[in-house]
Amino acid sequence: MLLQATSGRLGIVNTGILPLAITMMAGPQIMSAIVFVTSERAVKNSTAFVLGVLLATTIGVAALGRAAFAARGQCLIGRPLR
């Protein structure tokens, strides 16, 4: 399949890997949903999963924010980094 980019150039897109990409993205979510729903403590397991995702996201965003400020030579609290 040929696609035209905004720069005017033509590029080839390998659509043969598209099913694999969809499976890689959707597969874990489907399997997690099946495991959570079919378990004896579905609500408790689902809540723990969502809280784990929230915690991991919070830690990741905080780390990236700190790294961005450090790269610019600034800090969130106190004196500038030197």
Phi, psi and omega in degrees: 000132178258134176234146178259125179280169180294340179280355179096351180278151176265143178225152179263132178249125180275100182278356179292335181268357182300314177300322178295319180296319179295318179297319181295326182277319186269334185304307181299323179293319179295315181295319178298317180298318180296316180297316182294317184289326184271358179279164180290328180245065187298315183293317180296316179295317180295319178296317178298321179296313181295319177295323176296319177295318179298316179296315180296321179294317179298314180296318180296316179294320179296318180294318179293321177296317178297319179295322180294317178294320180294323180293331179272358179081023180241170173222161183283322183226135175092209184283155174296150178283143177222000000 
